[in-house]
Amino acid sequence: MVSEIDSRWTMAYAAALGDAAPGYMDTVRGVIAHPMFPVCFEWPVQVAMRAQFEKTTSLTRDEAMRGVHATHDTVLHRPIRPPERLTTQLTVAGVERRKPGAYMVTRLDTVDEAGKPVCTSWYGAIYRGVEVKGPDAPAKIAPAQTEPLVEEGEPLSECPVDVPAGMAHIYTECARIFNPIHTDAAVARAAGLPEIILHGTATLALAVSRIVESEGGKDPARVARVTARFGAMVTMPSILTVRVLAREGSAVFFETLSGEGRLAIRDGIVVLRG
């Protein structure tokens, strides 16, 4: 799938996160995209995959709607600097049984017009209550950073993040990621949720913004990789807490607590260049 990336889109994405850093907004000097921006052009590819699966496999639309973003891992080979025309290709990297249902990992490879790599993402989703037919086929994912030995006690730093009541609607429009469980209360209830919830990618992007500011010298171009596992739902309005747990070489290890103090993001890692 081909995506036209312009500064209007990348600036809107940063604005949805409340991140007005000059690197995202100064079109005189030239802007770059937020490190989590790839989710914007990767989403339509995921949607197209689900539609294809409904036609070619036994996965029903109801089962497809039960998919929950569980893990995320993006390698940024270079910053995205609009205007750009990017092409994204999806591959099913693995499927295996998990207690809640089927866990599927898709790999999304994005290249520029010259065919050079821009970013590679591994998107893990759990399809709740869906059975896996045949043997498990675990995904082969790029080696993760070694987990640090984090001792019990206080984190290295904490940062509160305000999530306003309308953030899911704003993020939906600015990211161009349309999933009604984040904006339509009736659809959210039908999917078994208590109310609309914030996108997992928005929660992760909010954390990445704070880490870029506090650990990355306010330079988003330094972000080389973002990886995390999603946990507790984030409702709105609420206040998140981003906690930096450790620093090891180029890696910053973090977690994010929901407004209720539950782990909304765990095993978070931001790898910085230079």
DRENDO-1510 file (C-alpha; in Angstrom, 1 decimal, always signed):
<recs>
REC; n; res; u; v; w
REC; 1; MET; +0.0; +0.0; +0.0 .
REC; 2; VAL; +1.3; +3.4; -1.0 .
REC; 3; SER; +0.9; +6.4; +1.5 .
REC; 4; GLU; +1.5; +10.0; +0.8 .
REC; 5; ILE; +3.1; +11.6; +3.9 .
REC; 6; ASP; +2.8; +15.4; +4.2 .
REC; 7; SER; +3.6; +17.8; +7.0 .
REC; 8; ARG; -0.1; +18.4; +7.6 .
REC; 9; TRP; -0.5; +14.8; +8.7 .
REC; 10; THR; +2.7; +14.5; +10.7 .
REC; 11; MET; +2.0; +17.9; +12.5 .
REC; 12; ALA; -1.6; +16.9; +13.3 .
REC; 13; TYR; -0.4; +13.6; +14.8 .
REC; 14; ALA; +2.1; +15.4; +17.1 .
REC; 15; ALA; -0.6; +18.0; +18.0 .
REC; 16; ALA; -3.0; +15.2; +19.0 .
REC; 17; LEU; -0.4; +14.1; +21.6 .
REC; 18; GLY; -0.1; +17.6; +22.9 .
REC; 19; ASP; +3.5; +17.6; +21.6 .
REC; 20; ALA; +4.4; +20.9; +19.9 .
REC; 21; ALA; +8.2; +20.3; +19.9 .
REC; 22; PRO; +9.8; +22.4; +17.1 .
REC; 23; GLY; +11.0; +19.3; +15.3 .
REC; 24; TYR; +7.4; +18.4; +14.6 .
REC; 25; MET; +6.1; +21.9; +13.8 .
REC; 26; ASP; +8.7; +24.2; +12.3 .
REC; 27; THR; +8.1; +23.9; +8.6 .
REC; 28; VAL; +10.6; +26.7; +7.9 .
REC; 29; ARG; +13.5; +24.5; +9.0 .
REC; 30; GLY; +11.7; +21.3; +8.0 .
REC; 31; VAL; +9.8; +18.8; +10.2 .
REC; 32; ILE; +10.1; +15.2; +11.0 .
REC; 33; ALA; +7.4; +12.7; +12.0 .
REC; 34; HIS; +6.9; +11.6; +15.6 .
REC; 35; PRO; +8.6; +8.3; +16.2 .
REC; 36; MET; +5.2; +6.6; +16.6 .
REC; 37; PHE; +3.8; +8.1; +13.4 .
REC; 38; PRO; +4.3; +4.9; +11.4 .
REC; 39; VAL; +1.2; +3.5; +13.0 .
REC; 40; CYS; -0.8; +5.9; +11.0 .
REC; 41; PHE; +0.1; +4.5; +7.6 .
REC; 42; GLU; +0.4; +1.0; +8.9 .
REC; 43; TRP; -3.2; +0.9; +10.1 .
REC; 44; PRO; -4.9; +0.8; +6.7 .
REC; 45; VAL; -2.7; -2.1; +5.7 .
REC; 46; GLN; -3.9; -4.0; +8.9 .
REC; 47; VAL; -7.5; -3.2; +8.0 .
REC; 48; ALA; -7.0; -4.5; +4.5 .
REC; 49; MET; -5.5; -7.7; +5.9 .
REC; 50; ARG; -8.5; -8.3; +8.1 .
REC; 51; ALA; -10.9; -7.8; +5.2 .
REC; 52; GLN; -8.9; -10.2; +3.1 .
REC; 53; PHE; -8.9; -12.8; +5.9 .
REC; 54; GLU; -12.7; -12.6; +6.1 .
REC; 55; LYS; -12.8; -13.6; +2.4 .
REC; 56; THR; -10.1; -16.3; +2.4 .
REC; 57; THR; -10.2; -17.8; +5.9 .
REC; 58; SER; -12.7; -18.9; +8.5 .
REC; 59; LEU; -12.2; -15.8; +10.5 .
REC; 60; THR; -15.5; -14.0; +10.8 .
REC; 61; ARG; -16.1; -10.3; +11.1 .
REC; 62; ASP; -17.2; -10.7; +14.7 .
REC; 63; GLU; -14.0; -12.6; +15.5 .
REC; 64; ALA; -11.9; -9.9; +13.6 .
REC; 65; MET; -13.6; -7.2; +15.8 .
REC; 66; ARG; -12.3; -9.0; +18.9 .
REC; 67; GLY; -8.7; -8.3; +18.0 .
REC; 68; VAL; -6.8; -6.4; +20.7 .
REC; 69; HIS; -3.4; -4.8; +20.2 .
REC; 70; ALA; -1.1; -6.7; +22.6 .
REC; 71; THR; +2.5; -6.0; +21.6 .
REC; 72; HIS; +4.2; -3.5; +19.5 .
REC; 73; ASP; +7.8; -3.2; +18.1 .
REC; 74; THR; +9.0; -0.6; +15.6 .
REC; 75; VAL; +12.5; -0.2; +14.3 .
REC; 76; LEU; +13.0; +3.2; +12.7 .
REC; 77; HIS; +15.8; +2.9; +10.1 .
REC; 78; ARG; +15.7; +6.6; +9.6 .
REC; 79; PRO; +13.4; +9.6; +10.5 .
REC; 80; ILE; +10.4; +10.3; +8.3 .
REC; 81; ARG; +10.7; +13.7; +6.7 .
REC; 82; PRO; +7.6; +14.8; +4.8 .
REC; 83; PRO; +6.8; +15.1; +2.0 .
REC; 84; GLU; +7.4; +11.4; +1.3 .
REC; 85; ARG; +5.8; +8.6; -0.7 .
REC; 86; LEU; +6.1; +5.4; +1.3 .
REC; 87; THR; +5.1; +1.8; +0.4 .
REC; 88; THR; +4.2; -0.7; +3.2 .
REC; 89; GLN; +3.9; -4.4; +2.8 .
REC; 90; LEU; +2.4; -6.8; +5.4 .
REC; 91; THR; +3.5; -10.4; +6.1 .
REC; 92; VAL; +1.9; -12.7; +8.7 .
REC; 93; ALA; +4.9; -13.5; +10.8 .
REC; 94; GLY; +3.4; -16.0; +13.2 .
REC; 95; VAL; +0.3; -17.4; +14.9 .
REC; 96; GLU; +0.1; -19.2; +18.2 .
REC; 97; ARG; -2.3; -20.2; +21.0 .
REC; 98; ARG; -2.6; -18.0; +24.0 .
REC; 99; LYS; -4.9; -18.4; +27.0 .
REC; 100; PRO; -7.2; -15.5; +25.9 .
REC; 101; GLY; -7.3; -16.7; +22.2 .
REC; 102; ALA; -5.2; -16.6; +19.0 .
REC; 103; TYR; -2.1; -14.5; +19.1 .
REC; 104; MET; -1.0; -13.3; +15.6 .
REC; 105; VAL; +2.1; -11.2; +14.8 .
REC; 106; THR; +2.2; -9.3; +11.5 .
REC; 107; ARG; +5.4; -7.7; +10.1 .
REC; 108; LEU; +5.1; -4.4; +8.2 .
REC; 109; ASP; +8.0; -3.3; +6.1 .
REC; 110; THR; +8.0; +0.2; +4.8 .
REC; 111; VAL; +10.3; +1.5; +2.1 .
REC; 112; ASP; +10.8; +4.9; +0.3 .
REC; 113; GLU; +10.6; +5.6; -3.4 .
REC; 114; ALA; +14.2; +4.4; -3.8 .
REC; 115; GLY; +13.3; +1.1; -2.2 .
REC; 116; LYS; +15.3; +1.8; +0.9 .
REC; 117; PRO; +14.0; +0.7; +4.3 .
REC; 118; VAL; +12.3; +3.4; +6.4 .
REC; 119; CYS; +10.7; +1.4; +9.2 .
REC; 120; THR; +9.9; -2.2; +10.2 .
REC; 121; SER; +7.1; -3.0; +12.7 .
REC; 122; TRP; +5.9; -6.1; +14.4 .
REC; 123; TYR; +2.3; -5.8; +15.5 .
REC; 124; GLY; +1.0; -8.4; +17.9 .
REC; 125; ALA; -2.8; -8.9; +18.3 .
REC; 126; ILE; -4.8; -11.3; +20.4 .
REC; 127; TYR; -8.1; -12.4; +18.9 .
REC; 128; ARG; -10.1; -13.1; +22.0 .
REC; 129; GLY; -11.9; -16.4; +22.0 .
REC; 130; VAL; -10.6; -17.4; +18.5 .
REC; 131; GLU; -9.2; -20.9; +18.1 .
REC; 132; VAL; -6.0; -21.7; +16.3 .
REC; 133; LYS; -6.2; -24.5; +13.8 .
REC; 134; GLY; -3.0; -26.5; +13.3 .
REC; 135; PRO; +0.3; -26.3; +15.1 .
REC; 136; ASP; +1.7; -23.0; +16.6 .
REC; 137; ALA; +4.0; -21.0; +14.4 .
REC; 138; PRO; +5.7; -18.4; +16.6 .
REC; 139; ALA; +7.0; -15.3; +14.9 .
REC; 140; LYS; +10.7; -14.7; +14.4 .
REC; 141; ILE; +11.2; -11.2; +15.7 .
REC; 142; ALA; +14.3; -9.1; +15.8 .
REC; 143; PRO; +16.2; -9.7; +19.0 .
REC; 144; ALA; +14.9; -7.5; +21.9 .
REC; 145; GLN; +17.2; -5.5; +24.1 .
REC; 146; THR; +18.4; -7.4; +27.2 .
REC; 147; GLU; +16.0; -6.7; +30.1 .
REC; 148; PRO; +17.7; -4.7; +32.9 .
REC; 149; LEU; +18.0; -5.9; +36.4 .
REC; 150; VAL; +15.5; -3.5; +37.9 .
REC; 151; GLU; +15.6; -3.6; +41.7 .
REC; 152; GLU; +12.5; -3.0; +43.8 .
REC; 153; GLY; +12.1; +0.6; +44.8 .
REC; 154; GLU; +11.6; +4.0; +43.3 .
REC; 155; PRO; +11.9; +4.5; +39.5 .
REC; 156; LEU; +14.6; +6.8; +38.1 .
REC; 157; SER; +11.9; +9.3; +37.2 .
REC; 158; GLU; +8.1; +9.7; +36.9 .
REC; 159; CYS; +6.0; +12.0; +34.7 .
REC; 160; PRO; +2.3; +12.6; +34.9 .
REC; 161; VAL; +0.5; +12.8; +31.6 .
REC; 162; ASP; -3.0; +14.3; +31.3 .
REC; 163; VAL; -5.5; +12.4; +29.0 .
REC; 164; PRO; -8.4; +14.7; +28.3 .
REC; 165; ALA; -12.0; +13.5; +27.8 .
REC; 166; GLY; -11.9; +13.9; +24.0 .
REC; 167; MET; -8.5; +12.6; +23.3 .
REC; 168; ALA; -9.6; +9.4; +21.6 .
REC; 169; HIS; -11.7; +11.4; +19.1 .
REC; 170; ILE; -8.9; +13.8; +18.4 .
REC; 171; TYR; -6.3; +11.1; +18.0 .
REC; 172; THR; -8.6; +9.2; +15.7 .
REC; 173; GLU; -9.0; +12.1; +13.3 .
REC; 174; CYS; -5.4; +13.3; +13.5 .
REC; 175; ALA; -3.8; +9.9; +13.1 .
REC; 176; ARG; -6.5; +8.8; +10.6 .
REC; 177; ILE; -6.9; +5.6; +12.6 .
REC; 178; PHE; -10.6; +4.7; +12.6 .
REC; 179; ASN; -11.7; +2.0; +15.0 .
REC; 180; PRO; -15.1; +2.7; +16.6 .
REC; 181; ILE; -14.3; +1.1; +20.0 .
REC; 182; HIS; -12.3; +4.3; +20.6 .
REC; 183; THR; -15.1; +6.8; +19.6 .
REC; 184; ASP; -18.5; +5.1; +19.7 .
REC; 185; ALA; -19.8; +4.0; +23.1 .
REC; 186; ALA; -22.4; +1.7; +21.6 .
REC; 187; VAL; -19.7; -0.2; +19.6 .
REC; 188; ALA; -17.4; -0.3; +22.6 .
REC; 189; ARG; -20.2; -1.8; +24.8 .
REC; 190; ALA; -21.0; -4.4; +22.1 .
REC; 191; ALA; -17.3; -5.4; +22.1 .
REC; 192; GLY; -17.4; -6.0; +25.8 .
REC; 193; LEU; -15.8; -2.8; +27.0 .
REC; 194; PRO; -17.2; -0.7; +29.8 .
REC; 195; GLU; -16.8; +2.5; +27.7 .
REC; 196; ILE; -14.6; +3.9; +24.9 .
REC; 197; ILE; -10.9; +3.5; +25.5 .
REC; 198; LEU; -7.8; +5.3; +24.3 .
REC; 199; HIS; -5.8; +3.7; +21.5 .
REC; 200; GLY; -2.9; +1.7; +22.7 .
REC; 201; THR; -0.7; +3.4; +20.2 .
REC; 202; ALA; -1.7; +6.8; +21.6 .
REC; 203; THR; -0.8; +5.7; +25.1 .
REC; 204; LEU; +2.6; +4.5; +23.8 .
REC; 205; ALA; +3.1; +7.7; +21.8 .
REC; 206; LEU; +2.4; +9.8; +24.9 .
REC; 207; ALA; +5.1; +7.9; +26.8 .
REC; 208; VAL; +7.6; +8.1; +23.9 .
REC; 209; SER; +7.1; +11.9; +23.8 .
REC; 210; ARG; +8.0; +12.2; +27.4 .
REC; 211; ILE; +11.1; +10.0; +27.0 .
REC; 212; VAL; +12.3; +12.0; +24.0 .
REC; 213; GLU; +12.0; +15.1; +26.1 .
REC; 214; SER; +13.7; +13.8; +29.2 .
REC; 215; GLU; +16.1; +11.2; +27.9 .
REC; 216; GLY; +16.6; +12.0; +24.2 .
REC; 217; GLY; +17.8; +15.6; +24.4 .
REC; 218; LYS; +14.4; +16.6; +22.9 .
REC; 219; ASP; +15.5; +15.2; +19.6 .
REC; 220; PRO; +13.0; +12.7; +18.1 .
REC; 221; ALA; +15.5; +11.8; +15.3 .
REC; 222; ARG; +17.5; +9.9; +17.9 .
REC; 223; VAL; +14.7; +7.3; +18.4 .
REC; 224; ALA; +15.8; +4.1; +16.7 .
REC; 225; ARG; +13.4; +1.6; +18.2 .
REC; 226; VAL; +10.2; +1.5; +20.3 .
REC; 227; THR; +8.9; -1.8; +21.8 .
REC; 228; ALA; +6.2; -2.4; +24.4 .
REC; 229; ARG; +3.5; -4.7; +25.7 .
REC; 230; PHE; +0.0; -3.4; +26.3 .
REC; 231; GLY; -2.0; -4.1; +29.5 .
REC; 232; ALA; -4.7; -2.2; +31.3 .
REC; 233; MET; -7.2; -0.1; +29.4 .
REC; 234; VAL; -7.0; +3.7; +29.5 .
REC; 235; THR; -10.3; +5.5; +30.0 .
REC; 236; MET; -10.9; +9.2; +29.7 .
REC; 237; PRO; -10.4; +11.6; +31.3 .
REC; 238; SER; -7.5; +10.3; +33.3 .
REC; 239; ILE; -3.9; +10.9; +34.3 .
REC; 240; LEU; -1.2; +8.5; +33.2 .
REC; 241; THR; +2.2; +8.1; +34.9 .
REC; 242; VAL; +5.3; +7.4; +32.7 .
REC; 243; ARG; +8.0; +5.8; +34.8 .
REC; 244; VAL; +11.6; +5.4; +33.6 .
REC; 245; LEU; +12.9; +2.3; +35.3 .
REC; 246; ALA; +16.5; +2.0; +34.0 .
REC; 247; ARG; +19.0; +3.2; +31.5 .
REC; 248; GLU; +21.5; +0.7; +29.9 .
REC; 249; GLY; +23.6; +2.0; +27.1 .
REC; 250; SER; +21.4; +3.4; +24.4 .
REC; 251; ALA; +18.2; +1.8; +25.9 .
REC; 252; VAL; +15.7; +3.5; +28.2 .
REC; 253; PHE; +13.4; +1.0; +30.0 .
REC; 254; PHE; +10.0; +2.3; +31.0 .
REC; 255; GLU; +6.4; +1.5; +32.0 .
REC; 256; THR; +3.1; +3.5; +32.0 .
REC; 257; LEU; +0.5; +3.3; +34.7 .
REC; 258; SER; -3.2; +4.0; +34.0 .
REC; 259; GLY; -5.2; +6.4; +36.0 .
REC; 260; GLU; -6.2; +3.5; +38.3 .
REC; 261; GLY; -2.5; +2.6; +38.9 .
REC; 262; ARG; -2.5; -0.5; +36.6 .
REC; 263; LEU; +0.1; -1.2; +34.0 .
REC; 264; ALA; -1.1; +0.2; +30.7 .
REC; 265; ILE; +2.3; -0.4; +29.2 .
REC; 266; ARG; +4.9; -2.8; +30.4 .
REC; 267; ASP; +8.3; -4.0; +29.2 .
REC; 268; GLY; +8.7; -0.6; +27.3 .
REC; 269; ILE; +12.0; +0.1; +25.7 .
REC; 270; VAL; +13.1; +3.2; +23.7 .
REC; 271; VAL; +16.4; +2.8; +22.0 .
REC; 272; LEU; +18.2; +6.0; +21.2 .
REC; 273; ARG; +20.9; +6.7; +18.6 .
REC; 274; GLY; +24.1; +8.4; +19.5 .
</recs>
